[in-house]
Amino acid sequence: MTPTDPTSGSVPRVRRGVSLREANSFGVECIAEQYVEVRDERELLDALAQARRDSVPVTLLGGGTNVLLLDRIDGRVIRIRSRGVSFEPDGDAVLVRAAGGENWHGLVRACLDRGVSGLENLALIPGTVGAAPIQNIGAYGAELASLVVGVSVIDTYYMRPTTLDARACAFRYRDSIFKSDEPGRYAVTGLVLRLGDRGLETGYPDVGAELRRMEGDATPQRIAEAVIRIRRRKLPDPRKTGNAGSTFKNPSLSARELDRLRGFLDIDAFDAGDYFKVPAARLVEQAGWKGYRRDDVGVWPAHALVLVNYGRATGEQILTLAQRIADDVARKFDIELDLEPQVLGHD
Ligand SMILES: Cc1cc2nc3c(=O)[nH]c(=O)nc-3n(C[C@H](O)[C@H](O)[C@H](O)COP(=O)(O)OP(=O)(O)OC[C@H]3O[C@@H](n4cnc5c(N)ncnc54)[C@H](O)[C@@H]3O)c2cc1C
């Protein structure tokens, strides 16, 4: 049996009509027509190949923290549970290899415990290592893209494992080849990151202020601690209140569009070179939605970008609220807001 022979080997048990309520951080009900968990690349390859043979559509799921699930998902949901992290010195740096099913924050902790810097600003982002490159996770002045050496994938076009370098991943702000250019083509099985050879990132205003409050020198551990404190203050814990973090991406504006907006709204903007990024949270708040609640759907009172499920909300209700907010922002500011989580399934 060779790694590229997808027709042999055993496929883990496929279950039918499985509830995904516990498998998504919004905590909404969704029934997967078929559901299977895979523990390594071999099982993933087999599960993908079998689905192809049976003409069954596939949906990949990691921690379910960046998806908005509707009532049903047709076909096969494959959840990647592969484990393993290794460290290899590489000159002044360390190459870190992590399997796709590893917990992202667990990886951040493992690096900090070994004294390997680079991931501290990305502490406490929920979800898996395999999903991290999908939207090029980022927070508090750091982005995954700058740390990636390679992304191990199964290319479902050829049904074989391969590795994409950072350039081939076409990383952009909350975007990549995996999310926009060729959605569904690649199943991510692992990441190789180059860490430990850069200066610390303390320029993000909230992080700087928190570090000053904590006193003492900035170290990777302290930066992670500062980020964790900020996140715990601002964001609801999905184990208590269903959410998927930011519901909208920050919009990119041309200099002209920014001038027009600033004609009637005092708003910060981040100069990204060719364009300016403005905080979507400010637009949503200004439009009056922060703290809004109707039945079990609402906007988190401490963060206008976070839509929440207070109990038994459905994915459809959350999506409807997101659309109402986006329509209102478009009407008031003439700016389009794009959803950040992936909407999966149907009513
Ligand atoms: C409280 C909270 C805070 C958050 N803060 C941030 C933040 O600061 N920055 C940030 O960038 N994100 C943030 N997020 C969003 C989310 O945590 C990340 O996007 C995370 O990477 C999603 O991981 P996941 O395993 O849960 O992916 P899932 O939600 O399971 O999947 C997301 C998408 O990736 C696809 N996918 C999943 N695994 C794979 C794979 N192995 N191969 C191919 N495709 C795959 C899925 O099909 C889906 O389209 C936050 C979410 C929450 C709930």
The ligand as an SDF file (V2000), in Angstrom:
LIG
                    3D

 53 58  0  0  0  0  0  0  0  0999 V2000
  -14.2790   33.4490   20.3720 C   0  0  0  0  0  0  0  0  0  0  0  0
  -13.6320   33.3720   19.0120 C   0  0  0  0  0  0  0  0  0  0  0  0
  -12.5680   34.2020   18.7070 C   0  0  0  0  0  0  0  0  0  0  0  0
  -11.9390   34.1340   17.4460 C   0  0  0  0  0  0  0  0  0  0  0  0
  -10.8970   34.9740   17.2030 N   0  0  0  0  0  0  0  0  0  0  0  0
  -10.2670   34.9220   16.0060 C   0  0  0  0  0  0  0  0  0  0  0  0
   -9.1520   35.7840   15.7270 C   0  0  0  0  0  0  0  0  0  0  0  0
   -8.7270   36.5580   16.5640 O   0  0  0  0  0  0  0  0  0  0  0  0
   -8.5680   35.7050   14.5150 N   0  0  0  0  0  0  0  0  0  0  0  0
   -9.0010   34.8180   13.5600 C   0  0  0  0  0  0  0  0  0  0  0  0
   -8.4100   34.7960   12.4690 O   0  0  0  0  0  0  0  0  0  0  0  0
  -10.0490   33.9940   13.7910 N   0  0  0  0  0  0  0  0  0  0  0  0
  -10.6930   34.0130   14.9760 C   0  0  0  0  0  0  0  0  0  0  0  0
  -11.7660   33.2090   15.2210 N   0  0  0  0  0  0  0  0  0  0  0  0
  -12.2420   32.3190   14.1570 C   0  0  0  0  0  0  0  0  0  0  0  0
  -11.6810   30.8780   14.2550 C   0  0  0  0  0  0  0  0  0  0  0  0
  -11.2420   30.5970   15.5370 O   0  0  0  0  0  0  0  0  0  0  0  0
  -10.5230   30.6230   13.2910 C   0  0  0  0  0  0  0  0  0  0  0  0
  -10.8870   30.9710   11.9790 O   0  0  0  0  0  0  0  0  0  0  0  0
  -10.0710   29.1660   13.3160 C   0  0  0  0  0  0  0  0  0  0  0  0
   -8.9270   29.0170   12.5040 O   0  0  0  0  0  0  0  0  0  0  0  0
  -11.1540   28.1950   12.8360 C   0  0  0  0  0  0  0  0  0  0  0  0
  -10.7070   26.8810   13.1360 O   0  0  0  0  0  0  0  0  0  0  0  0
  -11.7100   25.6520   13.1530 P   0  0  0  0  0  0  0  0  0  0  0  0
  -10.8800   24.4230   13.3020 O   0  0  0  0  0  0  0  0  0  0  0  0
  -12.7390   25.8510   14.1920 O   0  0  0  0  0  0  0  0  0  0  0  0
  -12.3410   25.7210   11.7010 O   0  0  0  0  0  0  0  0  0  0  0  0
  -13.8200   25.3340   11.2600 P   0  0  0  0  0  0  0  0  0  0  0  0
  -14.7650   26.3490   11.8040 O   0  0  0  0  0  0  0  0  0  0  0  0
  -14.0930   23.9090   11.5840 O   0  0  0  0  0  0  0  0  0  0  0  0
  -13.7080   25.4990    9.6950 O   0  0  0  0  0  0  0  0  0  0  0  0
  -13.5540   26.7660    9.1040 C   0  0  0  0  0  0  0  0  0  0  0  0
  -13.4700   26.5770    7.5820 C   0  0  0  0  0  0  0  0  0  0  0  0
  -12.2850   25.8700    7.2600 O   0  0  0  0  0  0  0  0  0  0  0  0
  -12.5820   24.6360    6.6040 C   0  0  0  0  0  0  0  0  0  0  0  0
  -11.6610   23.6510    7.1730 N   0  0  0  0  0  0  0  0  0  0  0  0
  -11.5580   23.2800    8.4640 C   0  0  0  0  0  0  0  0  0  0  0  0
  -10.5450   22.4190    8.6230 N   0  0  0  0  0  0  0  0  0  0  0  0
   -9.9960   22.2480    7.4000 C   0  0  0  0  0  0  0  0  0  0  0  0
   -8.9070   21.4770    6.9100 C   0  0  0  0  0  0  0  0  0  0  0  0
   -8.1630   20.7060    7.7120 N   0  0  0  0  0  0  0  0  0  0  0  0
   -8.6310   21.5350    5.5790 N   0  0  0  0  0  0  0  0  0  0  0  0
   -9.3570   22.3060    4.7320 C   0  0  0  0  0  0  0  0  0  0  0  0
  -10.3960   23.0480    5.1450 N   0  0  0  0  0  0  0  0  0  0  0  0
  -10.7060   23.0290    6.4690 C   0  0  0  0  0  0  0  0  0  0  0  0
  -14.0380   24.3430    6.9190 C   0  0  0  0  0  0  0  0  0  0  0  0
  -14.6410   23.5970    5.8740 O   0  0  0  0  0  0  0  0  0  0  0  0
  -14.6130   25.7410    7.0160 C   0  0  0  0  0  0  0  0  0  0  0  0
  -14.8980   26.2300    5.7180 O   0  0  0  0  0  0  0  0  0  0  0  0
  -12.4120   33.2280   16.4780 C   0  0  0  0  0  0  0  0  0  0  0  0
  -13.4900   32.3900   16.7830 C   0  0  0  0  0  0  0  0  0  0  0  0
  -14.0920   32.4500   18.0430 C   0  0  0  0  0  0  0  0  0  0  0  0
  -15.2360   31.5210   18.3690 C   0  0  0  0  0  0  0  0  0  0  0  0
  1  2  1  0
  2  3  1  0
  2 52  2  0
  3  4  2  0
  4  5  1  0
  4 50  1  0
  5  6  2  0
  6  7  1  0
  6 13  1  0
  7  8  2  0
  7  9  1  0
  9 10  1  0
 10 11  2  0
 10 12  1  0
 12 13  2  0
 13 14  1  0
 14 15  1  0
 14 50  1  0
 15 16  1  0
 16 17  1  0
 16 18  1  0
 18 19  1  0
 18 20  1  0
 20 21  1  0
 20 22  1  0
 22 23  1  0
 23 24  1  0
 24 25  2  0
 24 26  1  0
 24 27  1  0
 27 28  1  0
 28 29  2  0
 28 30  1  0
 28 31  1  0
 31 32  1  0
 32 33  1  0
 33 34  1  0
 33 48  1  0
 34 35  1  0
 35 36  1  0
 35 46  1  0
 36 37  1  0
 36 45  1  0
 37 38  2  0
 38 39  1  0
 39 40  1  0
 39 45  2  0
 40 41  1  0
 40 42  2  0
 42 43  1  0
 43 44  2  0
 44 45  1  0
 46 47  1  0
 46 48  1  0
 48 49  1  0
 50 51  2  0
 51 52  1  0
 52 53  1  0
M  END
$$$$
